[in-house]
């Protein structure tokens, strides 16, 4: 991980979580998922929540040792560095999930508005048989929902971060490490 700060638009960010620590967390999450799904006869759906979860889902998929189908959806609740509190479905599911087990792959859970809305939608409207929630990062100081998070890579304080899929106004997703805002 570079020690240098990075600049995205009008904000400066400093190094926070190195790539190797992110990968170690993904390894641990994959082990837990594999233990839960080992020997399954069905083909579970791994649901990538676009765009932020692309790197996480890609790394996770390489570590899963059961057959699965990748499906995507795009949700949005952020503008700049703040959650709007309103969850929008920007792009619908890329495949049917009715009657199937779904593992939602999210980059980060903070307020939980998106993940709760998505789980309800999958169960109530799309007819999924079961929905598990997997997130690379969790902000426990902010997440106060009753919906259980099944697989959590790392817990972090409530700070604005970028890198490894996370963005600031669509920039920074391609950075392999995670950086925190430097205020």
N, C-alpha and C positions, 0 to 999 in steps of 0.2 A: 504494500500500500504506500502510495506516495505521501510524504508529509506535507506537501504543498496544498494550500487552499485552492479551491476552484471557484470560478465565477459563472453564474448563470443569470442572464438578464441583469436585474438590479440587486441580486443577492450574492453573498459570499458564504461558502460552506467549507468546513474543516473536516479532516479525516475522522471517522467514527468507528465503523466496523470493517475490518479487512476481509477480503474475498475468502481467504482460507477459513475464517471463522464462520462465514455464511455457509460455505460448503459443508463444514462439519455439522452445522445445525440441520441442513437438508439431509445429510446422511442419517442422523438420528431420527428425524421425522419419517424418512423412508423405511427404516427398520420397524418403527411402530405400525405404520400402515401395512407393510408386508406381513407382520405378525397377525394383524386383524383380518387380512384378506387371503392369507395363504390357503391354497387348496380350493378356492372358490370355483364353483361350476359356472356361475353367471359371468358376464363381462361388465364389470362396473364402468361407470363414466367418470373420467377425470375432467372436471369443468374448470377451464382456464378463464379467469375473470380478466378481460383485456382492459388496458394494455399493460398495466403494471405487473401482472403475474406471469408474463411470458418467460422471463429468465428463470424464475422459481419453478414454474411448471415444467419447463424443458429439462432442468437439472433433476427434478424429482422423478420425472418419467424414466430417465435413464437408470434409476435405482429401484424401480418397482419390478418385482419378479412374478407378476400375475398378468394375464391378458386384460387389457383395458382399452377403452375407446376415449379419444380426446375430443371434447366438445368445447366451444367457446361462447361467451356472452360478454357484452360490454355494458357496464353500469357506470354511473357518474354521480358523485355528490360533492366534488371539490371544485373550487375556483381559486386559483392562486395557492395560498398557503392555508386556507380556511375551508372547513366543511360547510356546505350550504344548509345541511340538515334535510335537504330534499334529495331523494334517490330517484334517478332517472334511468330507465332502460334505454340505452342508446342503440344497442343492436341485440336482437333476439337470439335465442339458442340456435346453434348451427346444426343441431340434430335433435331428434326425439328422445326424451328421457322417461317417458311413461312406463311405470312398472320396473324401473331400473334403480340400482343403488348409485348414488352420485357422491363424489368426493369433490367439494368446492375447493379450488386452489386460489387463495387470495394472497396478495403481496403483504398487506398490512391490515390489521383490524385496530381501529381506534374507537370512535363513537359506537361502531357496530351497526349503524343504520343500514349500510349497504348489505352486510352479511345477513342480517335478520330479514330484510325485505326479500333478498334472494332466496333464502331457505324457505320462507313462506310461499313465495311464488312457485318454487320447484315442487313443493309438496301439494299445495292447494290448487294451482292452476295447471301445472305441467304433469302432475300425477306421478312424480318420482316415488319409488317404494321406500327409500331411505335416503337421508342426506347427512353427510358428515362434513365438518368444516375443518379445513387445513389452512393454516396461515403461516407464512414465513416469520412475520413479526406481529407482536401484540403490545399495545400500550395499555397495561392493566389499570393505570391511574385514570384512564378515560373510559374504558369499556365497562359499562355498568348494566349491560343487558343480561337477561336470564338464559339466553340461548347458549348452550354448551359449545365450546370450541374443542373439537376432538384432538387436533394435532397442532401444536404451537412450536415453531422453530426456536424463537427467542422472544423474551420480554424486554422492552426498552422503555425509558422514560418518555414523557410527553414532549417531544421536540420534533421540529420539522426536519425530515431527512430526504435525501435524494440518492440515486444510484441503484444498481442491480434491479432495474425495473421501475423504481420510484422516481417521480418527476416533480419538477417545478415548472408549471405551465408548458408541459410536454417536453421539457429538456432535462437531460441528465440520466435518462433511463439506461443508456448504453455504458455507463460507468461501472466497472466490475466491483468496486468497493462501495460502501455506503458512507455518505458524508452528512454531517449535521449542520444546520444553519448556524452561522457565526455572527451573533448580534452584538 
